[in-house]
Amino acid sequence: MYRIVTKYQLLGLRNEHDAAHQHNHMMLRPIPGVPEAFDTEKAAFDWALSNHEDLRHHPEFVVLPVHHMVLTWQPDDLPK
């Protein structure tokens, strides 16, 4: 049996320069010090609001849902 689990990830937006093409673009980057995943979108925003020091280099950020397919097994899943 499979189920979908949704976690949320907080990523920073950074303006980066591409020297090869001579232009700037916004990139999503992991933010050091941020937990790898949050159980709810609200938890991610609450963390961001209470951790200004960790976000000082990422004044712009996004919270993205990350979907995981998880294999689950329970005794009642056995074929009958």
Buried (B, 14 or more C-beta within 10 A) or exposed (E): EEEEEEBBBBBBBBEEEEEEEEEEEEEEBEBEEBEEBBEEBEBBBEBBEEBEEBBEEBEEBEBEEEEEEEEEEEEEEEEE
